[in-house]
């Protein structure tokens, strides 16, 4: 996403919205998007199920409103990190925005991750356009949801997983595991699959996880 000239605190990101756009209030919701686009640049990452419902009558194309297709995970992290605020109805965005410290206006009344509300930057609003626009303006004025990273999100999940796995293998074998798996999973913070693969390829058939 380099080369966009997009600076943090100057733009907002609207992502997905497949559930919200299917509702009767979709025209009002898009109107709220237009209202914010009149005041600041808005990047709208359009979900594949949302695109067919975006008619010329349903959304006005402000010069500051840019529609983009779905992007990869690293690109979405880049977009989130450069946003002054994020609008979404996707539960998957709640963790990322809290971890990055970006205010998240959720166009739903609940979340699968309540810790992002109680401790993070997630503010559930529903689909009322008045509330959405008001919350966006409050955020831009520095009155938005100020959260923190939950204490359990310490960023060392791979390390803790390997520490537990090392306790499950036979004495003496742990040193080999320590060298091979720690370097892969701990230092590089890889997903868990290298750990399972390494143990599965070993000669110790009794090392079940």
C-alpha positions in Angstrom: 0.0 0.0 0.0 3.0 2.3 -0.4 2.8 5.4 -2.6 -0.7 6.4 -1.6 0.4 9.6 0.2 -1.9 8.5 3.0 -0.9 9.7 6.4 -2.2 8.6 9.8 -4.7 10.9 11.5 -5.8 12.3 8.2 -7.9 9.4 6.9 -10.4 6.8 8.0 -10.8 3.2 6.9 -14.1 1.5 6.3 -13.8 -2.2 6.0 -16.2 -5.0 4.9 -19.8 -4.2 5.9 -21.4 -7.2 4.3 -23.9 -7.6 7.2 -24.7 -4.0 7.5 -25.3 -3.3 3.8 -27.8 -6.1 3.7 -30.0 -4.4 6.1 -32.8 -1.9 5.3 -30.7 0.9 6.7 -28.0 0.4 4.1 -28.9 3.6 2.3 -28.6 5.6 5.5 -25.4 3.8 6.4 -23.9 4.8 3.1 -25.2 8.3 3.6 -23.2 8.4 6.9 -20.1 7.3 4.9 -20.7 10.1 2.5 -21.0 12.6 5.3 -17.7 11.7 6.8 -16.1 11.6 3.3 -17.1 15.2 3.0 -14.8 16.0 6.0 -11.9 13.7 5.6 -10.5 11.1 3.2 -12.1 7.7 3.5 -10.7 4.4 2.3 -13.6 1.8 1.8 -12.3 -1.7 1.5 -15.3 -3.4 -0.2 -16.2 -6.9 0.7 -17.1 -9.2 -2.2 -20.6 -9.5 -0.8 -21.0 -5.8 -0.5 -19.9 -4.8 -4.0 -23.1 -5.8 -5.8 -25.2 -3.6 -3.5 -23.2 -0.5 -4.1 -25.3 1.3 -6.8 -24.6 4.8 -8.1 -27.7 5.9 -6.3 -26.7 4.3 -3.0 -23.3 6.0 -2.7 -22.0 9.3 -3.9 -18.4 9.3 -5.1 -16.7 12.1 -3.2 -13.2 12.9 -4.3 -12.1 11.9 -0.8 -13.9 8.5 -0.9 -11.8 5.7 -2.4 -13.1 2.2 -2.9 -10.6 -0.6 -3.0 -11.0 -4.4 -3.3 -10.2 -6.9 -0.5 -6.5 -7.0 0.3 -4.1 -9.3 2.0 -3.5 -9.4 5.8 -0.2 -7.4 5.8 -1.8 -4.7 3.6 -4.9 -4.5 5.9 -2.5 -4.1 8.9 -0.8 -1.2 7.0 -4.2 0.4 6.3 -5.3 0.0 9.9 -2.1 1.4 11.3 -2.4 4.5 9.1 -6.0 5.2 9.9 -7.3 7.9 12.3 -10.3 5.7 12.9 -11.9 2.5 11.5 -15.5 1.6 10.7 -16.4 -2.1 10.5 -18.9 -4.8 11.2 -16.2 -7.5 11.1 -15.3 -9.1 14.4 -11.9 -9.8 13.0 -10.9 -6.2 12.9 -11.6 -5.6 16.6 -8.4 -7.4 17.8 -6.2 -5.7 15.2 -7.4 -2.1 16.0 -7.1 -2.6 19.7 -3.5 -4.0 19.3 -2.6 -1.0 17.1 -4.4 1.5 19.3 -6.7 2.7 16.5 -10.3 3.8 17.4 -12.8 1.3 16.0 -16.4 2.2 15.4 -18.3 -1.1 15.2 -21.5 -1.0 13.1 -23.0 -3.7 15.3 -24.3 -3.7 18.9 -22.0 -6.6 20.1 -18.7 -8.3 19.4 -17.2 -11.8 19.7 -14.3 -10.1 21.6 -15.7 -8.2 24.5 -12.2 -7.4 25.9 -11.8 -5.0 22.9 -14.7 -3.0 24.4 -13.9 -3.2 28.1 -10.2 -2.5 27.6 -9.5 -1.8 24.0 -10.5 0.8 21.4 -13.7 -0.8 20.2 -17.0 1.2 20.4 -20.1 -0.7 19.3 -22.6 1.8 17.7 -25.2 -0.3 15.7 -26.2 1.2 12.3 -27.8 4.5 13.4 -26.2 7.0 10.9 -26.5 9.9 13.4 -24.5 8.0 16.0 -22.0 6.9 13.5 -21.3 10.4 12.2 -21.3 11.9 15.7 -18.8 9.2 16.9 -16.6 9.8 13.9 -16.5 13.5 14.6 -15.8 13.0 18.3 -12.9 10.7 17.4 -11.4 13.3 15.0 -11.8 15.9 17.7 -9.8 13.8 20.1 -12.8 12.6 22.1 -12.8 9.0 20.7 -12.5 5.7 22.6 -9.1 5.6 24.3 -8.2 2.0 25.2 -5.1 0.0 26.0 -3.7 -3.4 24.9 -5.1 -6.0 27.3 -2.5 -7.4 29.7 -2.8 -10.9 28.4 -1.9 -9.7 24.9 1.8 -9.6 25.7 3.0 -10.7 22.2 4.8 -13.9 23.3 2.3 -16.6 22.5 4.8 -18.7 20.5 7.2 -18.6 23.4 4.6 -19.8 25.9 3.4 -22.5 23.6 7.0 -23.9 23.1 7.6 -23.7 26.9 4.6 -26.0 27.5 5.6 -28.3 24.6 9.1 -28.7 26.0 7.6 -30.1 29.3 5.8 -32.8 27.3 8.8 -34.4 25.6 11.2 -36.9 27.2 14.3 -35.8 29.1 17.3 -35.2 26.9 15.2 -34.8 23.8 14.1 -31.4 25.0 17.6 -29.9 24.2 17.2 -30.8 20.5 13.7 -29.4 20.5 14.9 -26.3 22.2 17.4 -25.6 19.5 15.2 -26.4 16.5 11.8 -25.2 17.6 12.8 -22.2 19.7 14.7 -20.7 16.7 11.7 -21.3 14.4 8.7 -20.5 16.6 10.1 -18.2 19.4 12.6 -16.0 17.7 10.8 -15.7 14.5 7.3 -15.9 16.1 6.0 -18.4 13.5 2.6 -20.1 13.6 2.3 -23.2 15.6 2.4 -25.6 12.6 6.3 -25.8 12.5 6.1 -27.1 16.1 3.6 -29.8 15.2 5.6 -30.7 12.1 8.9 -31.0 13.9 7.5 -33.3 16.6 5.5 -35.4 14.1 8.7 -36.1 12.1 10.6 -37.3 15.2 11.2 -40.9 16.2 9.4 -40.5 19.5 6.0 -42.0 18.8 5.0 -41.4 22.4 5.3 -37.6 22.1 1.6 -36.8 21.7 0.3 -33.2 21.9 
